[in-house]
């Protein structure tokens, strides 16, 4: 019996006829109904995942320097040195990557900002004046303000080389807008830290209490 059925199927294929089921089973109908929807919803979601990851990562790194600038009026040296280490590593990658020289040099100049601040700090260490301190503070502020987002962007391109090409422009502007709003909000929270934090909160966390902080019994 099995041999006869196999011969009949072989004849039908040889004649160009394909087997056809007049009543497809439930599994077939489910596959026809669900596969297009799954493809439509799963594709865009996978493309949106890197945008969310980058947005969260940038915000998690950039909020603290903005908060310290608002609360203490300065950016701590460990944040700047961490930025310097990351920017130097990104600078080396930019110089050796296989891209046009003009594009590499433009990105390398921006990645040099933390190193320029460090060099100015060494040069002005022996002869510190009010103008020198102001220039150093301005250089540190520029290094952090420009260096943090740009260094993070270069690191993103290292991790996801196709992100810049495949991500829509509106998603890029969304990242810039969200991270920028969080940075501004963190600075405002730092300025108004006495409204929701106490001096003891800073001390317990291992930080020096900023000027104008509120004692614990005032909240």
N, C-alpha and C positions, 0 to 999 in steps of 0.2 A: 504493500500500500504506500509506504513512504517513498519508495523508488518511483512509483507511477506519478505521485504528486510532484516530486522533484523534476521529472521529465516534462510534465506539463508546464511547470513554471519556467523551465529553460526554454521551451518552445515559445512561450508568450514573450519572454524577453528578446529572443532572437527575432521574432516578428515585429518588434518595435512596440508591442503593447506593454503598458506598465500596470502593475497590480493596483487596483483601486478598491477602496472600501466605501461602500455606499452609506454606511452609518459609522462615522468615526467615533471612537470611544471617548469617554470623558477626559482622559488625559490629553488627548489631542486638542480638544476644545479649550481646555485650560491653558495649554501652552500657547495657542493662537491668541487667546485673550490677554494673557499676562505678559508675554514676552515684549510686545511693543511698549507697554507702559513702563516696564522695568528698565528698558533701554533708555526711554526718554527721561525718567527721573534719576536714574543712576548716573548717567553721563554728566549732566551739569553739576550734580552734587560733588562728584569726584573732582571736577575742575575748580569748585569753590573751596575745597578743603585747604589747599595751600594758601589761599588768600586769608582764611581765618587763622591759620597757624601763624603766618607772618604778622598779622595784625596783633594777635595776642602777645607774641614774642617781643615785638617792638614796644608795645605799651608797657609790658612788664619790666623792660630794661630802662625805658626813658623816664618813667614817672619819678623815680627816686632823686636823680639830679635836679629835676624841676622842683621837687618838694624842698630839698635842702636849700636851693637858691631862694625860695620864698621864706623859709623858716629861719635860716641862719644868715642869709644874705650872701652866700658863697657856695661854690660847688666843691665837695670834699676831694682831697687829692687822690684818694683811692679810686674814686669813680673816673677821674681823669687818667690815672695810670692804667686802669683796666681798659679804658678806651684806647690809650696809646698802644698797649700790647695787641689788642684786636686789630687796630689800624695798621700796625707794622706787618702783622701776618697777612692781612688782606693786601697790603702794598706789594709784598713779595709775590703773591699770586698774580696780581694785576700786571706786574712787570714781566713775568715769565709766560703768561697765557698767550695763546695764539689769536691775537686780534690786531687790528690796525694800530699803528704807532700813535696816531693822533688821539684815538679814543683811550688808549692806555695811559698816555701822559696826562690827559685831563683828569682822569680818575685818580691818578697817582698824586697829583698836586693837592687834591682835596684830602686824600688820606694822609698827607704829610702835615696837616694842621696840628694834631697832637704832638708830633715830634718837634715842630717849630716852637710850640709853647714850652716844651721841655728844654729845648736849647736856650730860649730866652730866659728861662728860670735859672739855668746855670750861669749865663752871662751876667745877669743882674744880681746874683747872690751876694757878691762882695760890695756892691755899691747900690744899695736900695734907696731910692728916693720916692717921693709921693707920686711923681710922674711915672716912675718905673713900676711901682705897685699898681697904678691905674692901668698901665699898658699890659701888665701881666694878667690882671683880672679880665681885661677886655679880650686878650688872646685866649685865656682859658674859657671864657664864655663863648667865644666864636668856635673854639675847638670842639666844645661839647654840643653847642647848638647845631653846628653844621656837621661835625664829625660823627656823632652818634647815629643819626638817621642814614647818613651816606655810608658809613661803615657797615651798618646792618643791611643796607640794600646790597652792597657788594657781597656780603656773606650769604645773603639769600640767593644771589646769582651763582655763587659757588655751589651751594647745596642743590638748588633747582636751576640748572642752566637754561631751561626752556620757559621759565616763569615769565620773564619780561616779554617774550615773543607771544606766548599763548594767553596771557592774561589781558582781558579787555581794559581799555583805558579807564572806564568808569570804576572798575575794581581797584586800579592803582590809586585813583583819586579818593576812593573810599578809605583805603589804608591811610593815606596822608591825612585825610580829614579826621578820622577817628583817633589816630595817634596824636595828631596835633591838638585835638580837643582835650585828650587825657593829659597831655603835657601842660597845657594852660590851666586845666582844672587842678592839677597837682601843685602848680605854682600858687594858685589862689588858696588852696588848702594850707600850704606852707605859710603864707602870709597871715592867714586867719587860724593858725594852729591853737591859739589860746581859747578859741570858742568850743573846741571839742577834745582837746588834749590837755594834760597837766604836766607840770615840771617832773613829777614822779614817773609819768609814762615814758618820758625821754630817758630818765636815769635808769629805769628798769631795763629798757631796751639796749643799754650800753652806750647811749649818746649823751653828749653834754646838753643840758637844758638851754634852749635858745633864749635870747633876751626877750622879755615880755611874755614869757610863758606863765600860765595860770597855776597857782598852788592847788593842791588837791582839794582843799576845803572850800574852794570858790565855785566848784562845779557841782 
